[in-house]
Amino acid sequence: MLFRISLIALSLLVGCYGFVSGAAELAASARPVFPDDPKLSKQLHEAPGWPGGIPFRSDLESNHTLIEALDAVRDGKASPRNDHARSRVISALSETPYDAGLWLTLALLEAQRDPSGPAVVGALRMAYITGANDVRLMPMRLYTATSADALFDLELAELARGDVRLMLTRRPELRVALVKAYRQASKQGKAFLEQAVQAVDPSFVGALRG
């Protein structure tokens, strides 16, 4: 008798999980695409809210977190909206610490607060570690590293050089993103990009500056 009750309870639990998970997926928004330059990105649609986050679906919760965070980054300044998005990203990362997109978004949010702060370097380094081969993140990673003056960190600078090398040698379609990053870069960021490009493809330095 006890076994039957346990089995029925387990069946109900699994059924409830399937229902809630399915409902969450139907109402969820797709994962946003990272732009080359967050200031020029289009405003994203508002993600439907779930009190306390989306139950059982950390993947969907991270998608909604990215939507809110990228919209906050688009504003281009520190604000209460930035603070809320930052807190939500940190909370989502506690559930999915392997999400490179969330780490990159956190770096962008931290850069609005303190462009030269250690929090930017730490988040950006994690974005590289967790998504080293994610081509979709390369333009935004390079933009963040060169515009936020984060390249004083030698390890981060070497990781950024790897992005430049790959963009020039294996991903020619990303050369445009390289030029965009250069235009938005700080003085130190521009110098870094010129040196990194010179080491791989000297003929492209002119296009970079042009």
Solvent accessible surface area in square Angstrom, and as a share of the most:
residue,aa,sasa,rsa
1,M,176,0.79
2,L,140,0.70
3,F,151,0.63
4,R,170,0.62
5,I,91,0.46
6,S,60,0.39
7,L,91,0.46
8,I,107,0.54
9,A,55,0.43
10,L,100,0.50
11,S,67,0.43
12,L,117,0.58
13,L,119,0.59
14,V,91,0.53
15,G,45,0.43
16,C,79,0.47
17,Y,100,0.38
18,G,40,0.39
19,F,156,0.65
20,V,40,0.23
21,S,13,0.08
22,G,33,0.32
23,A,37,0.28
24,A,0,0.00
25,E,98,0.44
26,L,162,0.81
27,A,47,0.36
28,A,24,0.18
29,S,12,0.08
30,A,81,0.63
31,R,92,0.34
32,P,16,0.10
33,V,131,0.75
34,F,23,0.10
35,P,31,0.20
36,D,46,0.24
37,D,7,0.03
38,P,5,0.03
39,K,122,0.52
40,L,137,0.68
41,S,26,0.17
42,K,177,0.75
43,Q,115,0.51
44,L,49,0.24
45,H,114,0.51
46,E,162,0.72
47,A,17,0.13
48,P,53,0.33
49,G,69,0.67
50,W,70,0.25
51,P,134,0.84
52,G,94,0.90
53,G,20,0.19
54,I,11,0.06
55,P,47,0.29
56,F,127,0.53
57,R,41,0.15
58,S,47,0.30
59,D,69,0.36
60,L,15,0.07
61,E,30,0.13
62,S,3,0.02
63,N,18,0.09
64,H,1,0.00
65,T,1,0.01
66,L,0,0.00
67,I,3,0.02
68,E,37,0.17
69,A,0,0.00
70,L,9,0.05
71,D,10,0.05
72,A,1,0.01
73,V,5,0.03
74,R,88,0.32
75,D,59,0.30
76,G,40,0.39
77,K,132,0.56
78,A,57,0.45
79,S,28,0.18
80,P,118,0.74
81,R,100,0.36
82,N,1,0.00
83,D,64,0.33
84,H,112,0.50
85,A,1,0.01
86,R,61,0.22
87,S,65,0.42
88,R,63,0.23
89,V,0,0.00
90,I,78,0.40
91,S,68,0.44
92,A,8,0.06
93,L,12,0.06
94,S,87,0.56
95,E,124,0.56
96,T,5,0.03
97,P,69,0.43
98,Y,149,0.56
99,D,16,0.09
100,A,9,0.07
101,G,4,0.04
102,L,0,0.00
103,W,44,0.15
104,L,0,0.00
105,T,0,0.00
106,L,14,0.07
107,A,0,0.00
108,L,8,0.04
109,L,0,0.00
110,E,14,0.06
111,A,18,0.14
112,Q,38,0.17
113,R,106,0.39
114,D,73,0.38
115,P,69,0.43
116,S,65,0.42
117,G,5,0.05
118,P,114,0.72
119,A,49,0.38
120,V,1,0.01
121,V,9,0.05
122,G,28,0.27
123,A,4,0.03
124,L,0,0.00
125,R,64,0.23
126,M,60,0.27
127,A,0,0.00
128,Y,5,0.02
129,I,102,0.52
130,T,44,0.26
131,G,10,0.09
132,A,55,0.42
133,N,133,0.68
134,D,30,0.15
135,V,37,0.21
136,R,173,0.63
137,L,8,0.04
138,M,2,0.01
139,P,10,0.06
140,M,1,0.00
141,R,0,0.00
142,L,0,0.00
143,Y,13,0.05
144,T,1,0.01
145,A,0,0.00
146,T,0,0.00
147,S,37,0.24
148,A,4,0.03
149,D,50,0.26
150,A,0,0.00
151,L,27,0.14
152,F,132,0.55
153,D,27,0.14
154,L,153,0.76
155,E,92,0.41
156,L,0,0.00
157,A,5,0.04
158,E,95,0.43
159,L,56,0.28
160,A,0,0.00
161,R,89,0.33
162,G,25,0.24
163,D,5,0.02
164,V,1,0.00
165,R,112,0.41
166,L,43,0.21
167,M,0,0.00
168,L,7,0.03
169,T,83,0.48
170,R,188,0.69
171,R,96,0.35
172,P,85,0.54
173,E,106,0.47
174,L,25,0.13
175,R,65,0.24
176,V,94,0.54
177,A,5,0.04
178,L,0,0.00
179,V,20,0.11
180,K,78,0.33
181,A,4,0.03
182,Y,19,0.07
183,R,155,0.56
184,Q,71,0.31
185,A,9,0.07
186,S,27,0.17
187,K,171,0.72
188,Q,117,0.52
189,G,1,0.01
190,K,61,0.26
191,A,47,0.36
192,F,17,0.07
193,L,0,0.00
194,E,39,0.18
195,Q,123,0.55
196,A,6,0.04
197,V,0,0.00
198,Q,98,0.44
199,A,90,0.70
200,V,47,0.27
201,D,30,0.15
202,P,77,0.48
203,S,99,0.64
204,F,22,0.09
205,V,12,0.07
206,G,50,0.48
207,A,54,0.42
208,L,1,0.01
209,R,148,0.54
210,G,82,0.79
